[in-house]
Amino acid sequence: MKHPSSTQVLQPHVDWSMIPDEVLQAAALRGTITHELCAAMAKGLFLPKIPLEVAGYVESYRKWLEIAVEQVIFVEREFFCPCFHYLSHPDFGGVLKGDRGIAVIDLKTPAAENRAWRAQIASYWHQVSEHGDFDLPVIRSGSLMLDGGGRMAKLAEYTEFSARDFNAFLNCLAAFRWFNE
């Protein structure tokens, strides 16, 4: 079996059934474009013309990046966990102003938090802290909720519960493997 990603492992536990297909497809496209532009910005690359439908999200990220981030360490990097055999792709790893360690952060465009995000981010925490090649420890994790209106992004921090949330992820990983053998 191919190594699953954190997102694949958690997919069965996210219910999209109440959202019409066309709304879900538009949100997925919006999220993909937003992630690509925000990654380019964090890497210091030139940004092309920003589509109007994602401009607020990108502006929200720009404000956060300027105000909250001291150092970008990685962007959209793939990690492999040799102990639990899964892949992850955290959106951002860096040092926030005033911190002395790495914050592992995933960008989100939905307005409401999803409980599965905690397990996803905990799986990223594990990857970066145990299998990253960094001199700094991971000290913070969360979901950065970007604002479609361009207001400052909000960090939903999960640091306090990362061990519990990682155990939930491992249980989902075990179930994923069992159902997909």
C-alpha positions in Angstrom: 0.0 0.0 0.0 1.2 3.5 -0.9 1.9 5.7 2.1 -1.2 7.8 2.8 -1.1 11.5 3.6 -2.5 13.0 6.8 -5.3 14.5 4.8 -6.2 11.1 3.2 -6.2 9.4 6.6 -8.7 12.0 8.0 -10.9 12.4 5.0 -13.4 9.7 6.1 -14.0 11.7 9.2 -15.0 15.0 7.6 -18.6 15.2 6.5 -19.2 17.3 3.4 -22.6 15.8 2.6 -24.6 18.9 3.5 -22.7 21.1 1.1 -23.8 21.2 -2.5 -21.2 19.9 -5.0 -20.9 23.2 -6.8 -20.2 25.0 -3.6 -17.7 22.4 -2.5 -15.9 22.5 -5.8 -15.7 26.3 -5.8 -14.3 26.2 -2.2 -11.7 23.6 -3.1 -10.5 25.7 -6.1 -10.4 28.8 -3.9 -8.4 26.9 -1.3 -5.9 25.6 -3.9 -5.3 29.0 -5.5 -5.0 30.7 -2.1 -2.5 28.1 -0.9 -0.4 28.5 -4.0 -0.3 32.3 -3.8 0.4 32.3 0.0 3.2 29.8 -0.5 4.8 32.0 -3.1 4.5 35.0 -0.9 6.1 33.2 2.1 9.0 32.2 -0.2 9.4 35.8 -1.3 8.5 35.0 -4.9 6.8 37.4 -7.4 3.0 37.2 -7.2 1.1 37.3 -10.4 -2.2 39.2 -10.6 -4.3 37.9 -7.8 -7.8 36.7 -8.8 -10.5 38.8 -7.1 -12.2 35.7 -5.5 -9.1 35.0 -3.4 -7.7 38.5 -3.0 -9.1 38.9 0.6 -7.6 35.6 1.7 -4.2 36.5 0.3 -4.3 40.0 1.9 -5.2 38.4 5.2 -2.2 36.1 5.0 0.1 39.0 3.9 -0.9 41.0 7.0 -0.3 38.0 9.3 3.1 37.3 7.6 4.2 40.9 8.1 3.0 41.2 11.7 3.5 37.8 13.2 6.4 36.0 11.4 10.0 36.5 12.3 11.5 33.8 10.1 10.1 31.4 7.5 11.8 28.0 7.8 9.9 25.9 5.3 6.8 26.2 3.1 4.8 23.3 1.7 7.5 20.8 2.5 6.8 17.1 2.3 7.7 14.9 5.3 7.7 11.1 5.6 7.3 9.4 8.9 9.3 6.1 8.9 7.8 5.0 12.2 4.1 5.3 11.3 4.5 5.3 7.4 2.5 8.4 6.4 3.2 11.6 4.5 2.4 15.1 5.5 2.7 18.5 3.8 2.5 21.3 6.3 1.8 24.7 4.7 4.2 26.7 6.9 6.9 26.2 9.4 8.6 29.3 10.9 9.5 31.3 14.0 6.8 33.7 15.2 7.8 37.0 16.7 8.8 36.5 20.3 9.2 32.7 20.0 12.3 30.6 20.2 11.1 27.6 18.3 9.1 26.5 15.2 5.4 27.0 14.7 3.8 24.5 12.4 0.8 26.0 10.7 -1.8 25.0 8.2 -3.7 27.6 6.2 -7.4 27.4 6.1 -10.0 29.3 4.1 -13.3 28.0 5.7 -14.9 30.4 8.2 -15.6 27.6 10.7 -13.1 25.3 12.4 -13.3 21.6 11.8 -12.4 19.1 14.6 -10.3 17.0 12.2 -7.9 20.0 11.8 -6.5 19.2 15.3 -5.5 15.7 14.3 -4.1 16.9 11.0 -1.9 19.5 12.7 -0.8 17.1 15.4 0.4 14.7 12.6 2.4 17.6 11.2 3.8 18.4 14.6 5.1 14.9 14.9 6.6 14.9 11.4 8.4 18.2 11.9 9.6 17.6 15.4 10.7 14.0 15.0 11.7 13.8 11.3 12.7 17.4 10.4 16.3 18.5 10.1 15.9 21.7 12.1 18.0 23.1 15.0 14.9 24.5 16.7 12.2 22.6 18.5 8.5 22.7 17.5 6.8 24.8 20.2 3.5 25.8 18.6 1.0 24.5 16.1 -2.3 25.5 14.7 -4.6 26.4 11.8 -4.3 29.9 10.4 -7.9 30.9 9.5 -7.6 33.4 6.6 -10.3 36.0 6.2 -12.0 36.4 2.9 -12.5 40.1 3.5 -8.8 40.7 3.9 -8.8 41.3 7.7 -6.1 39.9 9.9 -5.9 36.1 9.9 -6.7 34.3 13.2 -4.5 31.5 14.6 -6.5 28.7 16.1 -3.7 27.2 18.3 -3.7 23.5 19.1 -0.4 23.3 21.0 -1.9 22.4 24.3 -3.6 19.3 23.0 -1.1 18.1 20.4 -0.3 14.7 22.2 -4.0 13.9 22.6 -4.8 15.0 19.0 -1.8 12.9 17.7 -3.2 9.8 19.4 -6.6 10.5 17.6 -4.7 10.7 14.3 -2.9 7.4 15.0 -6.2 5.8 15.6 -7.6 7.2 12.3 -4.4 5.9 10.6 -4.9 2.4 12.0 -8.5 2.4 10.8 -7.5 3.8 7.4 -5.0 1.0 6.9 -7.4 -1.7 8.2 -10.2 -0.6 5.7 -7.8 -0.1 2.8 -5.7 -3.3 3.0 
